[in-house]
Amino acid sequence: MAVPIRTAVGALCAGLLATLFTTAPARAEQDSGAHQRAWTVSAAAHAPRAQISLDDTTGSLSLTVSRDGRTVLEPSPVGIVTEQADLSQGLRFLHRKDRRIEESYRAKSGKRLDRKVRMNETRLSFASAAGARLDLVVRASADGVAYRYVLPGGYGDVLGETSAFNLPPDASAWLSTYRVDNEGQFVQYTAASAPTAAYSEQALFATPGGYTLLAESDLTGAYSGARLAHTQGSGGYRIQLADERVRTDGRLATPWRAMVTGDLATVTRSTFTDDLAPASAIADPSWIRPGTVLWTWLAGGREAGQSLAAQKAYVDYAAERNWPYEAVDAGWYFRTDAWDTTDPDWQTNSWMPELVEYARAKGVGIIVWIHQRDLDTPEERAQWLPTLERWGVKGIKIDFMNSEAQSMLQWYDAILPETAAHHLMIDFHGSTIPKGIQRTWPQVMTLEGVGGEEKRTNTAAHLTTLPFTRNVIGSMDFTPGAFQRVGLRPNSDAAEVGLSVAYESGLQMFAGTPGSYDERPLARAYFDQVPAAWDDTRLLAGQPGQEAVLARRSGDRWFLGGVYAGAARTAQVPLSLAPGRWLVETIRDGADGLVQDRQVLRGGDTLGVDVVGNGGFAALACPWRPGVTTCYR
């Protein structure tokens, strides 16, 4: 059952913040109802309800969110400060404008391909005593609430926000300490007991009104990335921007400050952050094709990347398994300044064109790794991107951005349309996390921004938290399947198979060696079946930090992935699929390796699976009728 939550205050210059949060604490705003004006926004009955309040004494704004009368977010400061306008206090109300948003769109990856957007939007206009204008735009849907600031321009650079999230101090919280590569571990605290630190904005809380995941959407180079600043002992988490000063030029619409909220199943399958983002900028996305990938870095390291023979062998294996892609990681090229790029045939210094043609003949597409420093100027991109397209490369894995500062976000703004123009899919590593980017730029198949398989510090609790945090907001390049890393990963072999479904990624990078797959034929056969695009996603069972069992549908088949933290048990999983009989083929850990069970169950029955300590399982379910003996095709 959900637990309470409270959060605190915005980020900016210390003196102003101290004044704001000493003179107008969120609790005092809540208690002074006789001196407030309030406006509400909600999408439907039983949906989250946002209330925006204006304190008549201070002229400051606050936001409260509830669901079915129960608290999701306690009164929390709302405001923004620029060089020439303090729009966090001294405000007066001007007018309100409402509209209904109804959209449908089709994604290329994610939890489901076909999406419907149903939101109510309220735009509240305010002015300061000096006449500066602020529009607060609030959206509410069945699975979330979000707001953004819209400024007409002419107020100078942004110095910070007073935006914050106030949650009850004793609320359960799953937090990841902020890192520029977003690869921290998720750890459970209470909202108040979390150590003083900056945390990733993908923070999950359990509130009386349901689980609440904080997020951000429609972040571009017009602004700066956010993190959550927290002081131990309080339930407050305030927005802190990556830049002390955000450069502006004319009208500004900030990113959405989003709260994905509902029961755990609603949060897990939500596409709210994508739904908030602008529509696709790609008119014809037919060239964008998700798929499974044989990724060779953990399989062979830099030596494999430097060897054409080794890469051809990997292509052979991918072709044998009908995996559509093979990824060549670091080591296949030297810095471009080592080549004479004025020579029109400079690219022939690489063996990559030969590998691409070899793979193409076998029905395998090639994805190549490139360091961001080799794509950070227009001139470099003008050399690399057309060349890769001409070779026939299908996608690029760009690494080591390691920043959410405005200057780096502007680099993202440049490379996204350029890669689309050259029909190159993208896997961002050492990167930001998805903040609506995959709706607007669907060639972004996946992003790292996660403590993934490469990390040697992962815990089973971290693995069981990711489906409810990082993977909620978009595709996650965790790179499952590294069976060879015995002792370096915290889970069992069956759990590792289950990660291929529990974690969604438009390019699902399998990180094992061919030998490790051949030693585990049940895992290998299951990976042969796994698609990388899904028609639907459901949470069958879950508790952050303890267990996560997800079911994802492709056509008439459901793939199940379960991961657990803690002692061995017999897991009882509700088979919440469609009515009727289902053949369920389950892979679990046995005494001497992976074993497979087959049984026929009805939709709504309970699937029992023996799970080892820190273990898991994978399963495949298909409609059963007499004569059907397997779901594998």
C-alpha positions in Angstrom: 0.0 0.0 0.0 1.2 3.5 -0.8 2.9 5.6 1.8 2.9 9.4 2.2 5.4 11.9 0.7 6.5 15.6 0.8 8.9 17.6 -1.3 10.5 21.0 -1.1 11.8 23.9 -3.1 13.3 25.4 -6.3 16.9 26.1 -7.2 18.6 29.5 -7.6 20.7 32.2 -6.0 21.1 31.4 -2.3 20.0 34.7 -0.8 16.7 34.9 -2.7 15.9 31.3 -1.9 16.6 31.7 1.8 14.2 34.7 1.8 11.5 32.9 -0.2 11.5 29.7 1.9 11.8 31.4 5.2 9.0 33.9 4.7 6.5 31.7 2.8 6.9 28.0 3.8 4.6 25.6 1.9 2.9 24.6 5.2 2.0 28.2 5.9 0.5 28.6 2.4 -1.6 25.6 3.0 -3.0 26.9 6.2 -3.9 30.4 5.0 -7.0 29.3 3.0 -8.8 32.6 3.6 -6.0 34.5 1.9 -5.8 32.3 -1.2 -7.3 32.0 -4.6 -7.2 28.5 -6.1 -7.8 26.8 -9.5 -8.1 23.1 -10.2 -7.3 21.0 -13.2 -8.2 17.3 -13.6 -8.8 15.0 -16.6 -11.6 12.8 -15.2 -13.0 11.3 -12.1 -10.5 9.2 -10.1 -7.7 10.9 -12.0 -5.0 13.1 -10.4 -6.3 16.6 -9.5 -4.0 19.6 -9.5 -4.8 22.7 -7.5 -2.9 25.9 -8.1 -3.1 28.4 -5.3 -2.1 32.1 -5.2 -1.3 33.5 -1.8 -2.9 37.0 -1.7 -0.4 38.2 0.9 2.9 37.2 -0.7 1.7 36.8 -4.3 3.4 33.4 -4.5 2.1 30.3 -6.2 1.9 26.8 -5.0 0.8 23.4 -6.4 -1.0 20.6 -4.7 -1.9 17.3 -6.3 -4.4 14.7 -5.0 -6.2 11.6 -6.2 -9.6 10.5 -4.9 -9.2 12.9 -2.1 -5.8 11.5 -1.0 -2.6 13.5 -1.1 -0.1 13.0 -3.9 1.8 16.2 -3.5 1.6 18.7 -0.6 1.6 22.4 -1.3 4.8 23.0 -3.2 6.4 26.3 -4.5 6.0 27.3 -8.1 8.0 30.1 -9.7 10.9 31.3 -11.8 13.4 34.1 -11.5 15.1 35.9 -14.4 17.6 38.7 -14.6 14.9 41.3 -14.8 11.8 39.7 -13.2 11.1 37.8 -10.0 8.1 35.7 -11.0 8.0 33.7 -7.8 6.3 36.3 -5.6 4.3 39.5 -5.8 2.1 38.1 -8.6 -1.5 39.0 -9.4 -4.0 36.9 -11.4 -5.0 38.0 -14.8 -7.0 35.3 -16.5 -7.5 31.6 -17.2 -7.8 29.7 -20.4 -8.8 26.0 -20.7 -8.5 23.5 -23.6 -8.9 19.8 -24.2 -6.0 17.9 -25.8 -6.8 14.7 -27.7 -4.1 13.2 -29.9 -3.1 9.8 -31.3 0.3 8.9 -32.4 2.3 5.8 -33.3 5.7 5.3 -31.7 8.6 3.2 -33.1 9.6 1.7 -29.7 8.5 1.8 -26.1 5.8 0.1 -24.0 3.3 0.2 -26.8 3.4 1.4 -30.3 -0.1 3.0 -30.6 -0.7 5.9 -28.1 -3.7 8.0 -27.2 -3.4 11.3 -25.4 -6.3 12.7 -23.4 -5.4 15.7 -21.2 -7.0 18.8 -19.9 -4.9 22.0 -20.0 -5.3 25.2 -18.0 -3.2 28.3 -18.7 -3.2 30.7 -15.8 -1.8 34.2 -16.6 -0.2 36.3 -13.9 1.7 39.6 -13.7 4.1 41.1 -11.3 3.8 44.6 -9.8 6.2 45.8 -12.5 4.1 44.3 -15.2 6.2 41.2 -16.0 4.0 38.4 -17.4 4.0 34.7 -16.4 1.8 32.0 -17.9 1.7 28.8 -15.8 0.5 26.0 -18.0 -0.9 22.9 -16.2 -1.9 19.6 -17.8 -3.7 16.7 -16.1 -4.3 13.2 -17.5 -5.4 9.9 -16.1 -1.8 9.1 -15.2 -0.1 12.4 -14.4 0.1 16.1 -13.8 2.6 18.5 -15.3 3.3 22.2 -15.5 5.6 24.6 -17.3 6.4 28.3 -17.4 5.8 30.4 -20.5 7.5 33.8 -20.6 7.0 36.3 -23.4 10.6 37.3 -23.6 12.6 40.4 -22.7 13.3 39.5 -19.1 16.9 38.4 -19.5 18.5 35.1 -18.7 16.9 32.6 -16.2 18.7 32.6 -12.9 16.7 29.6 -11.5 13.4 28.2 -10.5 11.7 28.1 -7.1 9.9 25.0 -8.3 9.9 22.2 -5.7 8.1 19.0 -4.7 7.0 18.7 -1.1 6.3 15.2 0.1 5.6 13.7 3.6 8.8 13.1 5.5 8.0 9.4 6.2 7.2 8.6 2.5 9.0 5.7 1.0 11.4 7.0 -1.6 13.6 5.3 -4.3 16.4 7.7 -5.3 19.5 7.8 -7.4 22.3 10.2 -6.5 22.8 12.5 -9.4 25.6 11.9 -11.8 26.3 13.6 -15.1 26.0 10.3 -16.8 22.8 9.4 -14.9 24.3 6.0 -14.0 23.7 6.0 -10.2 22.2 3.2 -8.2 18.7 3.4 -6.9 18.5 3.1 -3.1 15.4 3.1 -0.8 15.0 5.8 1.9 12.2 7.8 3.3 11.7 11.3 1.8 13.3 12.9 4.9 16.0 10.3 5.7 17.7 10.6 2.3 21.2 12.1 2.8 21.7 15.7 1.8 22.6 15.5 -1.9 21.5 16.2 -5.4 19.3 13.4 -6.8 18.3 12.4 -10.3 14.9 13.8 -11.2 13.6 10.3 -11.9 12.6 9.9 -8.2 9.8 7.6 -7.1 7.7 8.1 -4.0 4.8 6.3 -2.4 2.1 8.7 -1.4 -1.4 8.3 0.1 -2.7 9.1 -3.3 -0.5 6.5 -5.1 3.0 6.1 -6.4 4.5 9.3 -7.9 7.5 9.4 -10.2 9.0 12.8 -10.8 10.1 13.5 -14.3 10.8 16.1 -17.0 9.6 16.4 -20.6 10.4 18.5 -23.7 13.9 19.4 -22.6 15.9 21.1 -25.3 18.8 23.5 -25.7 16.5 26.4 -25.0 16.9 25.5 -21.3 19.0 23.5 -18.8 18.6 20.0 -17.3 17.3 19.6 -13.8 18.2 17.6 -10.7 16.6 17.5 -7.3 18.4 19.2 -4.4 17.5 17.8 -1.0 18.4 18.5 2.6 18.3 15.5 5.0 15.5 15.9 7.6 13.0 17.5 5.2 10.6 16.1 2.7 11.6 18.8 0.2 13.1 18.2 -3.2 13.7 21.4 -5.2 14.6 21.9 -8.8 18.3 22.8 -9.4 19.4 23.6 -12.9 22.6 22.4 -14.4 23.5 26.0 -15.4 23.6 28.9 -13.0 22.4 31.1 -15.8 20.2 29.9 -18.7 20.6 31.9 -21.8 17.3 33.0 -23.4 16.4 34.7 -26.6 12.9 35.8 -26.9 9.8 33.8 -25.8 10.6 30.9 -23.4 8.6 27.8 -22.7 10.4 25.8 -20.0 10.4 21.9 -19.9 7.5 20.2 -18.2 7.8 19.5 -14.5 6.0 16.2 -14.5 4.5 13.8 -11.9 3.5 10.4 -13.2 1.1 9.1 -10.6 -1.4 6.3 -9.8 -1.1 2.8 -8.6 2.1 1.0 -9.4 0.7 -0.6 -12.5 -0.4 2.8 -13.9 3.0 4.4 -13.3 4.8 1.4 -14.8 2.9 1.4 -18.1 2.6 5.2 -18.4 3.7 7.1 -21.5 3.0 10.5 -19.9 6.4 12.0 -20.5 6.3 11.1 -24.2 2.7 12.3 -24.4 3.8 15.8 -23.2 6.4 16.1 -25.8 6.0 17.6 -29.3 4.9 15.4 -32.1 7.4 13.5 -34.3 9.6 15.7 -36.5 10.1 12.9 -38.9 7.6 12.7 -41.7 8.5 9.2 -42.9 9.9 7.0 -40.2 9.7 3.8 -42.2 13.5 3.4 -42.1 13.5 3.2 -38.3 13.4 -0.5 -37.3 13.8 -1.6 -33.7 15.5 -4.9 -33.0 17.7 -7.1 -31.0 21.5 -6.5 -31.2 24.6 -8.6 -30.6 26.7 -6.1 -28.7 30.4 -7.0 -28.7 32.0 -4.7 -26.1 31.5 -6.9 -23.0 31.8 -10.0 -25.3 35.3 -9.0 -26.6 36.2 -5.6 -25.6 38.4 -3.1 -27.5 40.3 -6.0 -29.2 37.1 -7.2 -30.9 36.5 -3.6 -32.1 39.8 -3.5 -33.8 39.5 -6.8 -35.6 37.6 -7.2 -38.9 37.8 -11.0 -38.5 36.3 -10.9 -35.0 33.5 -8.7 -36.2 32.7 -10.9 -39.1 32.4 -13.8 -36.8 30.0 -11.9 -34.6 27.9 -11.0 -37.8 27.9 -14.7 -38.6 26.5 -15.5 -35.2 23.8 -12.8 -35.4 22.8 -14.0 -38.8 22.5 -17.6 -37.5 20.3 -16.4 -34.7 18.2 -14.1 -36.9 19.2 -11.1 -34.7 18.8 -8.1 -36.9 21.8 -6.1 -35.8 25.4 -6.3 -34.6 27.0 -3.4 -32.8 30.7 -2.6 -33.2 31.9 -0.7 -30.1 35.1 1.4 -29.4 38.3 0.6 -31.2 37.2 0.4 -34.9 38.4 3.8 -35.8 41.1 6.3 -34.8 40.5 10.0 -34.2 39.6 11.7 -37.4 42.5 14.1 -37.0 44.7 11.1 -37.8 43.2 10.9 -41.3 43.4 13.3 -44.2 39.8 14.2 -44.3 40.4 16.5 -47.3 40.9 13.4 -49.3 37.4 12.3 -50.7 38.5 8.7 -50.1 39.5 9.2 -46.4 36.9 6.7 -45.3 38.7 3.9 -47.1 41.2 3.9 -44.2 38.6 1.9 -42.3 37.5 -1.7 -42.8 34.0 -0.8 -41.8 32.6 -0.6 -45.3 33.7 -4.2 -45.9 32.0 -5.3 -42.7 28.8 -3.5 -43.5 28.6 -5.1 -46.9 29.5 -8.5 -45.4 26.7 -8.1 -42.9 24.2 -6.8 -45.4 24.6 -9.9 -47.5 23.7 -11.9 -44.4 20.7 -9.8 -43.4 22.4 -8.1 -40.5 22.6 -4.3 -40.0 25.6 -2.7 -38.4 25.6 -0.1 -35.6 28.8 1.7 -34.8 30.2 3.4 -31.7 31.4 7.0 -32.0 32.8 9.3 -29.3 30.8 12.5 -28.9 34.0 14.6 -29.3 34.2 13.4 -32.9 30.8 14.7 -33.6 30.8 17.9 -31.6 31.2 20.4 -34.5 29.2 20.9 -37.7 32.3 20.1 -39.7 32.8 16.8 -38.1 29.2 15.8 -38.4 29.3 16.8 -42.1 32.1 14.3 -42.6 30.9 11.5 -40.5 27.2 11.3 -41.0 27.0 11.2 -44.8 29.9 8.7 -44.8 28.2 6.3 -42.4 25.0 6.6 -44.4 26.9 5.9 -47.7 28.5 2.9 -46.1 25.1 1.5 -45.2 25.5 1.8 -41.4 22.0 1.5 -39.7 22.7 3.3 -36.5 25.2 5.0 -34.2 26.0 4.7 -30.6 27.2 8.1 -29.4 29.1 8.1 -26.1 30.3 10.4 -23.4 28.1 13.5 -23.5 28.1 13.5 -19.7 26.3 16.7 -19.3 22.8 18.2 -19.2 24.0 21.8 -19.4 22.4 24.1 -21.9 25.4 23.9 -24.3 25.3 20.1 -24.5 21.5 20.2 -24.9 22.1 22.5 -27.9 24.4 19.8 -29.3 21.5 17.3 -29.0 19.3 19.8 -30.8 21.8 19.9 -33.7 22.6 16.2 -34.1 19.0 14.9 -33.9 17.8 16.4 -37.2 21.1 15.6 -38.8 21.0 11.9 -38.0 17.4 11.8 -39.1 18.3 13.3 -42.4 20.9 10.6 -42.9 18.6 7.8 -41.8 20.7 6.8 -38.8 19.2 5.4 -35.6 20.7 6.5 -32.3 21.7 4.9 -29.1 22.9 7.6 -26.7 25.4 6.5 -24.0 26.9 8.5 -21.2 23.9 10.6 -21.8 20.8 12.4 -20.5 17.7 10.3 -19.8 14.7 10.2 -22.1 12.6 13.3 -21.6 10.1 13.0 -24.4 12.9 12.8 -27.0 11.6 9.5 -28.4 8.3 10.9 -29.5 9.8 13.9 -31.2 12.8 12.1 -32.6 11.8 8.4 -33.0 15.2 7.5 -34.4 16.4 7.6 -30.8 15.9 4.0 -30.1 17.4 3.9 -26.6 19.5 5.8 -24.2 21.8 4.6 -21.4 21.4 6.9 -18.4 21.3 3.9 -16.2 23.5 1.8 -13.9 23.5 -1.0 -16.4 25.2 -4.3 -17.1 28.6 -2.7 -17.4 28.5 -1.7 -13.7 30.1 -3.9 -11.1 28.3 -2.3 -8.2 24.7 -3.2 -9.2 22.5 -4.8 -6.5 19.5 -7.0 -7.0 17.4 -4.3 -5.3 18.6 -1.8 -7.9 17.6 -4.2 -10.7 14.1 -4.5 -9.3 13.7 -0.8 -9.0 14.5 0.2 -12.6 11.1 -0.9 -14.1 9.4 1.6 -11.8 11.9 4.5 -12.2 14.3 4.9 -15.1 12.5 2.6 -17.6 9.1 4.3 -17.0 10.2 7.4 -18.8 11.7 5.8 -21.9 13.8 3.1 -23.5 16.8 2.0 -21.4 20.0 0.5 -22.8 20.8 -1.7 -19.8 22.4 -4.4 -22.1 21.2 -7.6 -20.5 22.5 -11.1 -21.3 26.1 -11.0 -20.0 26.1 -14.5 -18.7 29.9 -14.6 -18.9 30.1 -12.0 -16.1 29.8 -14.6 -13.3 30.5 -12.9 -10.0 30.2 -9.4 -11.5 26.4 -9.3 -11.6 24.1 -9.8 -8.7 21.4 -12.0 -10.3 20.9 -15.6 -11.5 20.9 -16.8 -15.1 17.1 -17.0 -15.3 16.8 -13.5 -14.0 19.3 -12.4 -16.7 17.0 -13.9 -19.3 14.0 -12.2 -17.7 15.7 -8.8 -18.0 15.3 -8.9 -21.8 11.6 -8.4 -21.2 11.5 -6.6 -17.8 13.6 -3.8 -19.4 12.4 -2.2 -22.6 14.8 -0.9 -25.2 14.2 -0.1 -28.9 17.6 -1.6 -29.6 17.9 -4.5 -27.1 21.6 -4.9 -26.8 22.5 -8.5 -25.8 25.9 -8.3 -23.9 26.9 -11.9 -23.8 29.5 -13.9 -25.7 28.4 -16.4 -28.3 30.0 -19.1 -26.2 27.9 -18.1 -23.1 24.7 -18.3 -25.2 25.6 -21.7 -26.6 26.3 -23.0 -23.1 22.7 -21.9 -22.3 20.5 -23.1 -25.2 17.3 -22.2 -23.4 18.4 -18.6 -23.0 19.6 -18.5 -26.5 16.3 -19.8 -27.9 14.4 -17.3 -25.8 16.5 -14.4 -27.1 15.8 -15.6 -30.6 12.1 -14.9 -29.9 12.3 -11.6 -28.2 11.1 -8.6 -30.3 12.2 -5.1 -29.5 8.9 -3.4 -30.2 5.8 -4.1 -28.1 2.0 -3.8 -28.7 1.3 -3.5 -24.9 2.9 -3.7 -21.5 1.4 -4.8 -18.2 2.8 -5.0 -14.6 1.8 -8.4 -13.3 3.5 -8.1 -9.9 5.9 -5.7 -8.3 7.3 -3.8 -5.4 10.3 -1.4 -6.0 13.5 -2.9 -4.6 11.9 -6.4 -4.1 10.3 -7.7 -7.3 9.2 -6.8 -10.8 7.3 -9.0 -13.2 6.3 -7.4 -16.5 4.4 -8.8 -19.4 4.8 -7.4 -22.9 2.7 -8.4 -25.9 3.9 -8.8 -29.5 1.0 -9.9 -31.7 -0.8 -12.7 -29.9 2.1 -13.7 -27.7 3.0 -12.4 -24.2 6.6 -12.3 -23.0 7.1 -12.3 -19.3 10.2 -11.2 -17.4 10.5 -11.5 -13.6 13.4 -10.2 -11.4 13.6 -10.6 -7.6 15.8 -9.4 -4.7 16.2 -11.4 -1.6 15.7 -15.0 -0.5 14.6 -17.9 -2.6 10.8 -18.4 -2.9 8.0 -19.7 -4.9 6.7 -16.7 -6.7 3.0 -16.4 -7.3 2.3 -14.3 -10.4 -1.2 -13.4 -11.5 -1.5 -14.3 -15.1 -3.4 -11.1 -15.9 -3.6 -11.6 -19.6 -6.7 -12.0 -21.8 -9.4 -14.6 -20.9 -9.0 -18.0 -22.4 -6.4 -20.8 -22.2 -2.7 -20.0 -22.5 0.3 -22.2 -23.0 3.0 -20.9 -20.7 6.6 -21.9 -21.2 8.8 -20.8 -18.3 12.5 -20.7 -18.0 13.9 -20.8 -14.4 17.0 -21.7 -12.5 17.5 -25.4 -11.8 20.0 -27.4 -9.9 22.3 -27.8 -12.9 21.4 -24.8 -15.0 18.4 -23.4 -16.7 15.3 -25.5 -17.0 12.0 -25.1 -18.8 8.4 -25.9 -17.6 5.3 -26.0 -19.8 1.7 -25.7 -18.5 -1.7 -24.6 -19.7 -3.3 -22.0 -17.6 -6.4 -19.7 -17.9 -6.1 -16.0 -18.0 -6.4 -14.8 -14.4 -4.9 -18.0 -12.9 -1.7 -17.8 -10.8 1.6 -18.8 -12.3 3.8 -20.4 -9.7 7.6 -20.2 -10.3 10.4 -21.4 -8.1 12.9 -18.5 -7.8 16.4 -18.8 -6.4 17.9 -16.1 -4.2 18.2 -12.8 -6.2 16.8 -14.8 -9.1 14.0 -14.5 -11.6 12.4 -16.1 -14.6 11.4 -15.6 -18.2 8.3 -17.0 -19.9 6.5 -17.0 -23.2 2.7 -17.4 -23.3 0.5 -18.0 -26.4 -3.1 -18.9 -27.0 -3.6 -22.7 -26.5 -5.7 -25.1 -28.4 -5.4 -28.8 -28.9 -2.3 -29.5 -30.9 -0.3 -26.4 -29.8 2.8 -27.7 -28.1 5.1 -24.6 -28.1 4.9 -20.8 -28.4 8.3 -20.7 -30.1 8.3 -19.8 -33.8 
